[in-house]
Amino acid sequence: MSDDPLLRCSDVVVTFRQKQARTVLQAVTSASLDVGRGQIVGLVGESGSGKSTLARAVVGLQPIDSGSITFEGRTFGARRNRADRRGIQMVFQDPYGSLDPRMTIRGTLEEMLRRHTELRGKALDARCCELMEMVRLPASLLTSRPAGMSGGQRQRVAIARALSIKPRLLVADEPVAALDVSVQAGIVNLLSDLRDEVGLSILFISHDLSIVRTLCDRVSVIYRGKIVEERSCAELFEDPHDDYTKELLAAIPRLRGPRTEGLRDGSSLAF
Amino acid sequence: MTSAGPLLEIDDLTLKLQVGGAELTALEHVSFSLGYGEARGLVGESGSGKSLTLRAILGLLPPNAVVTSGRMVFDGAEFDLAHGSKADARRLERLRGTGISMIFQEPSVALNPVIPVGEQIVDAVMRRDHLRRSQARDYAIHLMKLVGIHDAEHKVDAYEFELSGGLKQRVMIAAAVAGKPKLILCDEPTTALDVTVQRQILSLFTHLRDELDAGLLYVTHDLAVVAQLCDSITVLYSGNVMESSAELGSVFDDPGHPYTEALLRSTPDVDRIGRRLYSIPGSAPSLSDRPLGCPFAPRCEYRQDDCEQARVPDTSTVEGREVHCRHPVGHESGRVQLAKEAR
């Protein structure tokens, strides 16, 4: 039991019916992926590769057509009960769109806690403060609304909300893509600390390979709905096996690489 | 090529925005230059004034913006950016699309959804060269092939919404180079693209500047892209030039301004792992309550009392380099945090 990974996706298939064309689009054709306890697993791929669809399937926002998703040894059925849903929480890309603008931060956090826990009164209050501390925000912000906050602060609130009911797995879909680099660094550090301090497992979806390299323990590369390579981060970046992975890694702009390396390749444009 | 001086010179550009009765300074004494065939990275976080700088060069500022000082020399011709000179504005308009062109971050916003993309590509050139429709169409197809669009004969009649993000950006680039401009302004053109497509686009830019001898002013917050593409760099923060260098490598190896150093330390690097990213404390000041002296001072690790004095001088002693900091880091001053971390 304890040797089992926290999350196991086996041959997951997700299709979308297209109304007019009467065809079926396979967004995820066959995805198998494990997330171990206390691991951060990166899921990388280009737009349209199916990475967000797979993430949504893991959280239960998207029904799967075949295959199975097993969490803590239990395979999810078509409908998940509340306890199942509680175990996996999600953080979205856009910190501007994922928080209710009319709610204070306290309201946002309390909504989750009231729904899923028995905490009331002082205990509820204490938990809110604890969560704010966990994401390195001053408790004084509990009374603010998202409009008065920066993108980085909002994303921290979104993380606090996801963590409020103590999920074992956090699914983060491009959580830093919309943030400036200095703010991004703070969120990356926070996720890494949460893994180290509370043993949080994270499925980290990103198209930024430099961040994945910095943060993740393992990486899965998804291409056209299929996981083409899944290995430890160090191995995959050192010695990619799959052709698509190789292409992806070769395209990373390198901070310390020789300038315009390879960019002059190819024939002249002949204006 | 045509003249001895640089292609573009921006001198002492100061720009204010009128917001609800108040006048906020968005750019302050911004100066830099760009040679023929040179690529300069214009780097900074959101709100640093990168995009406004590009728009000021094009004369496409929002209605509430007022340029209070600023002189521009482009290809030997001088323009007064301040004082709202009508004659200068008309001369600038004539340059748009033909002498200077711009590539925006969001091609789907910049392209017109009800006009086929082919027509938009040659729009500016058609007016300048009085091309016939069939000639213009052929030229559009030629350009689309040039930027790597495979079935250009079909795509020329497509609408913006029928194309993928990468194709749209190529269409924008085709439109931008249609008039063989001397200067191409790029506003985060690859931020929304996949890394493989980004690489193709960067390669395209490199060919363009080699073959047109065009200058490239490249706005981005991605230092790795700058490292790959650019020759020189200007770092902006809160509307001020923090650091500027004609030689990019020297800034990356040995940043002079604490802000540049902080940016580099917070950027994830595939080749240097196992290092904790530096997260700059606090957040960028809003335009309305910017500190009097160095705008970065409140967030700076090396801050000292005199940082709050107005108008920070350039303290660099190296030719072609500017560092607007009273207490610079780097080898010149013997403080090299970044180098320590690098090992």
Interface residues (C-beta under 8 A of the other chain):
Chain A: E46 S47 S150 G152 D180 V181 S182 V183 Q184 A185 G186 V188 N189 H207 D208 L209 S210 I211 R213 T214 L215 F237 E247 L248 A250 A251 I252 P253 R254 L255 R256 G257 R259 T260 E261 G262 L263 R264 D265 G266 S268 L269 A270 F271
Chain B: E45 S46 L146 G165 K180 D194 V195 T196 V197 Q198 R199 L202 S203 L204 F205 T206 H207 L208 D210 E211 L212 H221 D222 L223 A224 V225 A227 Q228 L229 C230 D231 L248 G249 F252 A262 L263 L264 S266 T267 P268 D269 V270 D271 R272 I273 R275 R276 L277 Y278 S279 I280 S283
